[in-house]
Amino acid sequence: MKLKELVELPLFEKSKVLTGSIGLTNSVGSVMVLEAMDIEKWSKAHQLILTSFYAFKDQSPEELRVFFEKMQQIGVSGLVIKVDRLIPMIPDWVIELSFAYQIPLIKVQQEVSYEAIMLAVYEPLLNHQTQLLRTYYEVRQRFMKVERNHSSFDQIMQEFYQLIEKPCSLRIPHLDVHVSVGQSFKNFVVTKQEPMKTIEFTKNHYEYLELFSHENNQYVTAIKVEIINPYNDLCTLIVYQKDSQIPEAKVMIIENVIDVIYERLQMEYLLKKERYNRMNNLADAILQNTPSNLAELDLLLEEAQLDRYDFYQGIAFASNSFKDKERKSVVLHKLRALKTPHVFFEHHNYLVILYNFQSIAHQVTKQMLQTHFDDALLADEHGCLVVSEVLRKEQIKEILPECLDAIRFNRQFYLAPIIAYSDLGIFSSFIKENQLEKLQQSIPPKLYQLSEENEELFKTLYTFFITNRNYKNTAETLFLHAKTIRYRLSKIEQLLEIDLTSPIQLVNYEIGTYLLELQKRSQAK
């Protein structure tokens, strides 16, 4: 209610506004009788203050000025003074302060009771609130039928459109939900965005949008609300309209549909989580606790719908950090999109996906992964992808150990961010027998000393080996003269006390050199 509407009531027929048109558009939301001057402790914005002037008695001019200043700061709607035997007329200084601080001043006669003024303010407010709550209740009853039928988001929005009678849209990217009902506003762009003032019964935060279409040279207004959801993702509901304001009864309808959408999201999340836990446990039973009895394994594979074909393969993703959940989700999403059917098993610092396919020709290769994954993404996560061998049902129990063994090897002797188990070659024997420490000990001590104390000579030896022991190619790779390479290699032979023409010594030192280089890469990662 506006102050102007209040003073126009029959109750105020003999009353008088002493401050002209000042503040007549102020909203009146409550009424309080003035008993003490500490207004900052009990008053609030949009409040009408009633007094018989008794509280102003014995106050100094400065105290009265401060009181009016506080009323202005709080946002009081107006001051009503009742004239009676205590004060037959309002002093000029009160009127002057009212003008100075823009406080509407209303004089009422003695016969106008405080109760009547309060009733005049609260009755329409209570009626309005009752109407809003009735609207909320009636809409809620209608939506309860929608909830009981486990309606889809599309059905919810159709029901909402019938109630709100305005075009609307709902976007939930995580669930790939994009529903629009009524007129489409795809070619409109947002030109203005500001918070919307909420009413007493709203739980959500709304924004007003101003949209413009260059094609139609037209503006339109919209109300936007972000719905909190268990996916921690954006869920946006927009209602389009021509008016710049929306009736409060319509807001009650929006509040209802938000509740329904939230409950539907909650249900989707719980169902998805339940299915995820069930499938994760099933994959765990197949990969980590593989039954030795083939009949039991058959039942598990049948439940996971992985019993159609003869061939199986696993891909593992491991990371030391997983600091960014979104990145982990991206990797998992890409792996799941590679091939179906599949199940995946997730641990705290690794995940494994098991694929089932018809022939070896359908296997996932390292090259396929390299086209789908950015090495930089894996490097940022200090992670790697490992592809197992293609195995038959009887060998499924080998898949998880292969993946984890390759991960362990890659952490100690870094090969690349994407590797196949077959890349390990002879080194896979050391991992299977848990002999990585012995592999480390097999590196000749003098070679280890060379790598630590003379980086230049070690790099020359490593380059010599990776260029197939070709002096010319080694020189070109290091941008050095061939004579320099021969000199360095001769010095290496003396320091290591080896003969580079001896095949047995050459193999041992070549393997040791590779291991040391891989270890350096691992430490760098």
N, C-alpha and C positions, 0 to 999 in steps of 0.2 A: 504494500500500500504506500502511495505517495502522501506526503504531508498535505498537499493541496486537496486530495480526495478526503482526508480526515476532517479538515476544517470546514468542508462543504456539507458535512453531515448535519442533520437537524439539531443534534446535541450541541453544536457550536454556533447555533443561530445568533445568539446574543454575544458571542465572543468576538474578539477583534485581534487581527494580526497587526502588530505594531512596527514591523520591519519591512513592510511593503512586500515585494516579490522575492525577497532573499530566501533561498533554501526551500521554496515551496515544492521543488521536484525531489527533495530528499526522500529516501525510502525510510519507512518506519517499520522496524522489525520487532521492537519490544518497548516496554514502558517501565520506568523506575521512579519511585517517590524519593525526592532528595531529603536526606536526613543529616548527612555530614558532608563536609567539604572535600574529603579525600576521594574525589571522583575517580581518580586513576586506579583505585583498588576495586571498584565495583561496577563501573559503567563500561559500555562497549559501543562499537560503531552502530549506527542506525537506531539508536535508542532515544526515546522521547522522555525528557526529564520533567517531572511534575513537582511543584513546590508552592507552599503558601507564604513564602518569603521568610519563614521562621529561621531557616538555616543560615540566611544572610545576616541575621541580626548580630550585632557586635563584631562584624568582620571589618578589617581595615580596607581602605581603597586598594592597596597593593594586593591583599589576599583575594579580593573580589576579582581584580584584573587577572591574577594567576588562574583563578577558577575558570573564567571564560576562555582563557588561553588553552587550558587543559581540555575543555569541551570541544574546542576547535580541532585540537590534535587528535583526540579520540575519534571524532567524526560523529558527534551527537546530532540527531536529526533536528531537534528543536527544544525550546524551553517553554513550558506552560506554567504561568503564574496565576494562582487563584487569588482574587482580591476579596478580602473580608474585613472583619473588624480590626484585624492586626495591621492591614495595609489597604486603605480604601482606594488608593491609586498607585500606579507603578512609578517609581522615581525616574527622573530623566537620566540619571547616571546608568541605570540598568539598560535603558533603550540605547544609550550611546555605546555602551560596551557590546551590546548585541549587534549593532551596526558595525562596530570596529572589528569584531571577530566573526562576522557573517553567521551569527546564530539566530535562526528564526525565533521570534518572541511572540507568544500568543497570550492574551489576557482573557481569562474566563471568570464568569460570575460565581459567587459563593454557592449557589444552588446546584452547580454542576459538580457531581461527586467524582472522586478519583476512580471509584469502581466503574462508573459509567464510561469514563475515558478509556480505562483499561479494556473493558468489554468491547468498545468500539474498535480498538486496535486488534485485540486478540481473536475476536470472533471470525472476521474474514480470513485471518491467517490460519486459524484452526480448520475452518471450512476448506480452505485451499489445500492444506496439508492432508486433510481427510480424503479429499478428492484424489490427490496424488497417490496416497497409499491404497485407495480403492482401485485406482488404475493399475498400480503395481500388482495388487493381489489378483485382479481379473486376468491380466496378461500372464501372470505366473501360472494360474490355473490352466490357461490355454497351452502354455509351453510344457506343462507337466505331461500332457498327452504326447507331445513330441518326444520328450525324454523317455517315457515308458516304451515307446515304439522303437527306441534306439535309432532314431532317424539320422540320416547322413547330414553332413554340413550343408549340402545343397538343399535338402528338405527343410533344415532349420532356417536357412536364409529365405526360402520361399514363404514360410510362415511369417517370418519377420517382415518381409516386404508387404504382405497383406495387412499387417498391423500398423506399420509405420507409414505406409502409403507414399514412400519416397524411394528413388533408386538407391541401391546400396551394394557394397562389395565386401568380400572377405578374402584375405590372403594369409595363408599359412605355408610359407616356403618349405619348412621342414617336412611337411606331409604332402607337399606338392598340391595344395588346395588353392584354387583361384576361382572363386564364385562371384559372378556379377548378376544382379537381378534388376530389371528395369532399364532405363536409358543408359547407354554406355558413354563414358567420359574419357575414353582412351587418349584422345587427341588434346586433352586439356593438361596444362602444366601449372604447378603451384607457384603463385606469385606472392602470396602472403601467408604467414602462419603465426598464430598467437594463441595463448592459453584461453580456454573458455571458462567463464565463471560458473562454478558448479552450484547446485542447490543442496538443501539440507540432507536429502536422502541419497545422494550419489556417493558411490564408493570408488569410482574410477576417475581418472584424469582425462579431460577432453581438450581437443584443440580445434579452433576454427581455421579452416583453410579457405583461401580465395584462389580460384582456378581460372585460367584464361585459355581460350582456344583461338589461335591465329586463323584457323580455317573458317570458323563461324563468327569471329570478332565478337565473342560473347564471354561474359564473366558468370561464374556460378560459385555458390558457397557450399562448403562441406564440413561435416563434423567428423573428426578422426579420433579413434581411441586405440591405444596399444593394449592388447589383452595379455595379462601375465599368464604364462603357461609353463608346465613342467619341462618343456624342451629347451627352455631358456633361449628361445628364438623369437623373432618378430612375428606377431600375430595381429594383423591390422584390420579393423572394421571401419568402414567409411560410409556415411550417410550423406547423400547429395540433396541440396535444396536450393530454391531460388531466393528465399528470405535470408537476411543476415542473422536472424535469431531463430532459435527453435523452441517451441512451447515446452514447458516443463513436463507435461503429460507424455510427450514424445520421448523425453529423456528417460522417463520411467520404463518405457518400452525398450529403449536401448539397454538400460541397466539389466533388464530381464534377459535379453538375448545374450548379453555378455556372460551372465551366469550359466546359461545353457551351453554356450560355446566352450566356456571353461570346463564345465563338467564333462562335456564330450571329449575335450582334449585330455582331461585327466584319465578318462576311461581308455582312450586310445593309448596313452602312455603306459598305463598299468598292463594292458593286454600285450603291448609290444615288449615291455620289460619281462613279463611272464614267459612269453614265447622265446625271448632272447635267453633267459636263464635256462629254460628247458632245452633249447638247442645247444647252448654252451655246455651243459652237463652231458648231453648226448655226444657231442664232439669230443669231450673229455674222455668219455667212456670208450670211444672208438680209438682215439689217438694215444691217450696217456695210460689208460688202464685197459688196453686191448685184451679181450677174452682169449684165452688159449683154445677154448672150445669153438670151432668154426660155426656150429649151430647158433651159439649165443651171439657171435659176431654178425651172422646173417640177420638175426632179429634186430640188432641195433642199426645195421645198414638199411634194412627195410623201413624202420621207423624214421630214419633220416632221409629216406627216398634216394639213397645212394647205392641201390642194388641193381640198377638197370644195366650197367656196363661192366666190363672186365678190368678196366685200368684206373689206377688212382695215383694222384700226385699231390704233394703238399707245397705250399709257399708260406714261409715264415717272415714276419716283419719284427725286428727287434730294435729297441732304442734304449740308450742309457738314461734318457730324460723324460720323454713323453710330456714335456712341459706345456705343450700346446694341444689341448684336447681336440681342437678343430682340425689340426694337421693329422692327428691320429685317425680321426673320422674320415678325412679325405683319402688317406691310404687304404683304409678298410673298404670304403665305398668303391674305390677303383679296383681293388682285388676281387671284390664280390661281383663286380660287373664283367670281369674277364671271361667267366665261364660258369654255366650252371649244368647240372645241380652241384651244390656244395654245402658244406657246413663249416663253421669256424669255431675255434677254441681260443679263448682270450685269457692270458695270464697278466700279472701286473706289468711285466716289462717285455712281453712278447705276445704275438698272436699268430696262430697258424690256421690256414684255410685248406680244407681237403676237397679236392675236385674229383669227380667221377666222369670218365669219358669213354667213348666207343673204341678208339684205336690210338696207337702211339702217335699217329700223325696229328691228333688233336691236342697234344700236350702243350703246356705253357712253357715257352722257352725264355732264356735269359734275354734274348733279343726283343721278344714281345714286351717284357717288363721295361726294357730300356726305352721303348717308344712311348710307354704310358707314364713313366715316372721321371721326374726331374732330379738329377743327381744332387742339385743344390738343396732341394727339400730334404732329402735323406741326410745330407751332410749337416744341415742345420739341426736335425734331431739326433745327430751322432748315431744314425741308424743304418741298418742294412736289410736288404731283401735276399732271401735264400730260396732257391728252387730245388726241391728234392728230385731223386730219380723217379721214373715212372715204374710203378710196381703193381702187382696183382693183389687180389683180396688177401691171399695167404701171407703176404708180406707187409700188410698195412702197418703192423707194429714197428716197422723199420723207419717209417716216414718221419715221425716226431724226433727220434734220436738223430737222424740224418740232419734235419733242420737245426736242431740245437747244437750239434757238433760243429756244423759249418759256422754257426754264429760265434761259438767259442773260439774257433780257429781264427776267424776274421777279426775278432777283438784283439787277439794277441799278435797275429801276423796279417796285417791288413792287406787284402787283395783288391777290393773295390766295393762300392756301395751296393751293387747288385751282383750276386754270384750264384753259380750252380754248384750243387754238391760234387758233381763230377770234376769241377775245377781243382778240387783238393788233391786229386790223384793219389799218389803214394802216401801223402800226409794223412789221409783219412784213416789209415791203419793206426797211426799214433793216437788219433783222437778217440777211436773206438776203444782202445785199450787204456785210455786216460793217461797217455804217456807224453803229454805236451812238454812236461818238464825235462824228460829225457831227450826230446827233440831239441830243446834249448841247449842241453848239455852236450849234444853231438856237434855243436859248432866248435871248430878248432879254436883254442884260447888265443893263439897268435892272430888269427883272423878277427876275432872279437876285439883284440887290442888295437889292430889296424883301423877298424871302423871307429873306435873311440878317439884315437890319437892322431890319425892322419886322414881326414875326410877327403882330401884331394886324391890320394892314392886309392882309397877304397872306392870312390866314385869311378875312377879309371877302371878298376878291376870289374866292378858291376857292369859298366858300359861294355867292356870287352866281352863279358858273358852274354849279355842280351843282344849283342850284334853278331852272335854266332862265332865268336873268337876271331873276328876279322879285324886286322890292324887298321886297314884303311877306313872301314866304316866306323870304327871306334874314334879315330882321329876326326872324321867329319862330324860325328855326333857331338864331340866335345870342342869342336872348332880349334883343333891343335894340329901340329905337324905330325906325320907318321913317326918320325924319328923320336919325337917327345914321348909318344905312346910306348915305343919300344924301350926307351930308357926307363920310363916309369914301371913298366911291367917287369923289366929286369931287376929293378930295385925291390919290387913286391916279392919276386921269387927269393931274393936274398933275405928279406925281413921275415917271410913266412917259412923259409927253408923248404921250398917245394920246387918241383919241376913242372912247368905248365905244359910240357909235352907228354907227361905221364897221364894216361887215361884215368886210372883209379884216383890219383890225387886230384885231378881236374874235376871229376864228378863230385867228390867230397867237398872241395872248396867252392865249387859252383853252387851246390845246394846250400851250403853255409852262408854264402854271400847273399843269395836270394832271401833266406830266412832273416838275416840281419836287416836287409833293406825293407822287407815287409814289416818287421818289428818297429823300425823307425817310423814308418808310415802310421802304424797303429798308435804309437806314442804321440805322434803329431795330431791325430784325430782325437 
